[in-house]
Amino acid sequence: MSLWEYANPKKFMQTSGWLLPIFAVSSAVMLTVGLVWGFFFTADDYRQGSTVKIIFLHVPAALMAINAWFMMLVTSLIWLIRRHHVSALAAKAAAPIGMVMTLIALVTGAVWGQPMWGTWWAWDPRLTSFLILFLFYLGYIAMWASVENPDTAADLTSVLCLVGSVFAVLSRYAVNFWNQGLHQGATFSVDRETNIHSSYYLPAYLCMAGFVALFIALVLLRTRTEIRKRRLQALLVRERLA
Amino acid sequence: MIALFLRDLRQATRAGGGFGLGVAFFLIVVVLVPFGVGPESEILATIAPGILWVGALLSCLLSLDRLLALDYEDGSLDLLATAPIPLEAVVVIKALAHWVVTSVPLVIVAPMLGVLLNLPGGAYGWVVITLLVGTPALSIIGAFGAALTVGLKRGGLLLSLLVLPLYVPTLIFGAEAARRGADGLDGTTPLLMLAGITLASLALLPFAAAWVIRINLR
């Protein structure tokens, strides 16, 4: 029994078939409970009023926007090193989800920033690096869309993902150097005491877990679709040859 | 390798090679900016270093699709890939030729265009130095982008979409150093960062580009 068994599409389809509903249902439950709890059963902030509650969407989306790219980096590496097709398809499947998460983080941030900072947009390092991350997603998806041969497309996008990761990190520190920030520092922390009351961070953690489960469910679903698409193409080719 | 370098230079400077197109484009971008933002000389002076950098970057981008595409079409890229010199070296030489043909003229005309934008006196040296240090990074990153899109029929637009985000750190440090110079501050730190990006790109990206070319030639 090893992890690489799941590189077999058949095995992957079997396992993801029963994992998918588990993740989908748990994500739905966690997000419903977390968001309802966060939006309706937490106290308003004494300065920010109820606008602060957008963090229950903003923070988990931002978290997944970065982790989706990281997942694409790992699966791209697995494809380049071990040539497992499921891995390449998972990277392809994750990209649009990561892009939407980036967009959610940017839009919810703007909606919050308008009343709080008095502006929809500021060239703050964090905001700017998210915009750059969005552009990277855009380029990556466009690359997948424009190459016809699936193996060539997987190879090219994987290398693009590797190089893009380096430049994305570089951009993150470059924009730090370029402009001072308006965005607050990290509030949630694993190793330090958090700056937030438990009535806030419990629903926030629930929402984050819900977003993680949602992301996994969507990636599994889209990867299954890609595998089925691949099989369909193989069937069509076989039919034409016969 | 020297023969390859000279061949690329000859091809680019020959009629139809597009030599000088980048400079003309640079001139037009710089001329268009005052029409867009208004003729006040103070505003122009503050944005001049940034305009020169963005203009140089766009002119560099303009000629990237010719970097490998012509060789791919007539098959000489296949010959270069099987040639006794490593493909990584071919990429470096081609990027170097691109830099000499496209960016060096840009660096030379940048101070003259600075006059049009009312660039502050102390900034001329900074603009020239940052462009000189930063444009090799633009060429080699562009070579990687050109390698990615070389197999595509209409890769031009995709090439811009892929390459422009990769240009962000170079542009930030380059324009920052030039801007600090224009404000009379010391721009050494961003200049050193810019040099670091250029050297690291030159060291690492040829391998990525050669890898991608081999995939595309498969």
Interface residues (C-beta under 8 A of the other chain):
Chain A: I132 L135 F136 L138 G139 A142 M143 S146 V147 T152 D155 L156 V159 L160 L162 V163 G164 F167 A168 L170 S171 A174 V175 F177 W178
Chain B: F144 L148 G151 L152 G155 L158 L161 L162 L164 P165 L166 V168 P169 I172 F173 E176 P190 M193 I197 L205 A208 W211 V212 I215 N216 R218
